[in-house]
Amino acid sequence: MAYNRFLTNRDYCSIATEEHMKQIIRDVPDRIPQAEQRAEMQILEYLDQYYEIEKILAVGKNIREYNVGVSYPGQVWIRKDEEIYKHLFRVERKI
């Protein structure tokens, strides 16, 4: 699966010199996605020490599109009309 980059090379060059970038990737441009992934993992590890980051990320990954024919338990996150809602109580499906 391809790694989707959030930042571009130009973004990096706006805060670091080209020489610094070459040092980070050892002058091999194909290493930029690898360096980004490593940095992302390090950031998550750091945040995980102080916050329940995995729990919060799991919430975002489990948001479901609302379907009138489905019952939902309480405390579930649902997307309806481009808005995200947290159901506090059980929602019964409409028959």
C-alpha positions in Angstrom: 0.0 0.0 0.0 1.4 3.4 -1.0 2.3 5.9 1.7 0.2 9.1 1.3 2.4 12.1 2.0 0.9 15.0 3.8 3.8 17.4 3.2 5.7 18.1 0.0 9.5 18.5 -0.5 8.8 22.2 -0.8 7.2 22.3 2.6 10.4 20.8 4.1 12.7 23.2 2.3 10.7 26.1 3.7 11.9 25.1 7.3 15.1 23.2 6.6 17.9 23.9 4.1 18.4 21.6 1.2 21.7 20.5 2.8 19.9 19.4 5.9 17.3 17.5 3.9 20.1 15.7 2.0 21.7 14.7 5.4 18.4 13.3 6.7 17.7 11.2 3.6 21.3 10.5 2.9 20.9 12.1 -0.6 18.4 9.5 -1.7 15.0 11.2 -2.4 13.2 7.8 -2.2 13.9 7.8 1.5 11.7 10.7 2.2 8.5 8.6 2.8 10.5 6.2 5.0 11.8 9.2 7.0 8.2 10.6 7.3 6.9 7.2 8.5 9.7 6.9 11.1 9.0 10.5 12.4 5.3 9.7 12.5 5.9 6.6 14.6 8.2 8.5 17.0 5.6 11.3 17.4 2.9 8.7 18.1 5.1 6.9 20.6 5.8 10.2 22.4 2.1 11.2 22.5 1.1 7.8 23.6 3.2 8.3 26.7 1.2 11.3 27.8 -2.2 10.9 26.1 -4.6 8.1 25.1 -3.8 8.7 21.5 -4.5 5.2 20.2 -8.0 5.3 21.8 -8.7 8.7 20.2 -7.4 7.6 16.8 -9.6 4.4 17.0 -12.7 6.6 17.5 -11.9 8.4 14.3 -11.4 5.2 12.4 -14.8 3.8 13.7 -17.1 6.6 12.6 -19.9 5.1 10.5 -22.2 6.6 7.9 -25.7 6.9 9.4 -28.2 4.4 7.9 -31.9 4.6 8.9 -32.2 0.8 8.8 -29.5 0.1 11.4 -29.8 0.2 15.2 -26.9 1.8 17.0 -25.8 1.3 20.6 -25.1 4.3 22.9 -21.7 6.0 22.8 -21.3 5.4 19.0 -20.0 8.1 16.6 -22.0 8.5 13.4 -21.7 10.7 10.3 -24.9 12.2 8.9 -25.2 15.0 6.4 -21.5 15.8 6.6 -21.7 16.2 10.4 -20.4 13.9 13.1 -22.5 13.0 16.1 -22.0 10.9 19.2 -25.1 9.0 20.2 -25.5 9.0 24.0 -28.3 6.6 24.0 -29.3 3.5 21.9 -30.9 4.4 18.5 -33.5 2.0 17.2 -33.8 1.4 13.5 -36.9 2.7 11.7 -39.1 0.0 10.3 
